[in-house]
Amino acid sequence: PYDMLVVGGGPAGSAAAIYAARKGIRTGVVAERFGGQVADTMAIENFISVKATDGPKLVAGLEQHVLDYDVDLMKTQKAVRVEKKDLIEVELENGAVLKSKSVVLATGARWREMNVPGEQEYKTKGVAYCPHCDGPLFKGKKTAVIGGGNSGIEAAIDLAGIVEHVTVLEFGDKLRADDVLVKKAESLPNVTIIKEAMTTEVLGNGEHVTGLQYTDRKTGESHKLDLAGIFVQIGLVPNSEFLQDTLELTDRGEIVIDTHGRTSMDGVFAAGDVTNVPFKQIIISMGAGATAALGAFDYLIRN
Ligand code: FAD
């Protein structure tokens, strides 16, 4: 059996694996797609101490660093079940069952997409999901935020300080964000909020986003906005479906962890975007991965 089995090969899982391997214990990593969300990222400018990099480069760096240690890296393998018996069992989609004394779950999350024409084509060419990451790319330009929940309104307030103008498009007839946020957004001169707006298409010139088309759900009329950027803020979905009824999850499906990365299952720790950590970023996930691995190591030496 493994001493520590890490499920997930993004920043959190990579950090956990390196911290585990450095303790000289038997470490494995199972990753459906090594690199995780980082593999889909273009410019990364907030990975502290590295002024600018991009996703593929950072993923290559993560893999090299992990493989520098004695780690069993099992790529393109998906975990489908976790169960505590004598040891902790992790079943893979191909039927194999891995056993470990401790487990770190770092399966990340995915942004919910609008599923409208143009969205896929213009991803990283104006269609963005992370204002902390990509906001500065739209300095002085017109942008839209799709979604009027907390993350959408926070994004609008954040972007308003950087970009020329922000239009928030909310599908429903009211914003679902907290009152303080709504009041703040409404007070900003360069923020416009449009409710009952259904985005129907992302428009572009073949190279980058030039705008979007939406339907006013009250009148049925179609309108066009000229934009350089579109921030989609309609939810971040944790990759925790396979853990339903296994571990304590929040109502949004995030794994509940404590300060040591412990989950509700003895010997099982978690880190990164799949957890209830409030902020989802590369550097935060790496720190959380380190925490979970040290938490798990502490568990191992006590059990
Ligand atoms: P992830 O990166 O999501 O990795 C999850 C890993 O788990 C993957 O290897 C995945 O294949 C694997 N996995 C999932 N389910 C299973 C399963 N059942 N079995 C086995 N493996 C599984 N953050 C920044 O700090 N700066 C940025 O500039 C930035 N830009 C971004 C741009 C985009 C387009 C996106 C989508 C995100 C961006 N982020 C950025 C956010 C950042 O990528 C995430 O916060 C970070 O990757 C989370 O790390 P993680 O390891 O928790 O999860």
Residues whose N, C-alpha, C, O or C-beta is under 5 A from the ligand:
A	BS01	FAD	V7 G8 G9 G10 P11 A12 G13 V30 A31 E32 R33 F34 G35 G36 Q37 V38 D40 T41 A43 I44 E45 N46 Q77 K78 A79 A106 T107 G108 A109 C130 C133 N239 A271 G272 D273 V274 K280 Q281 I282 I283 S285
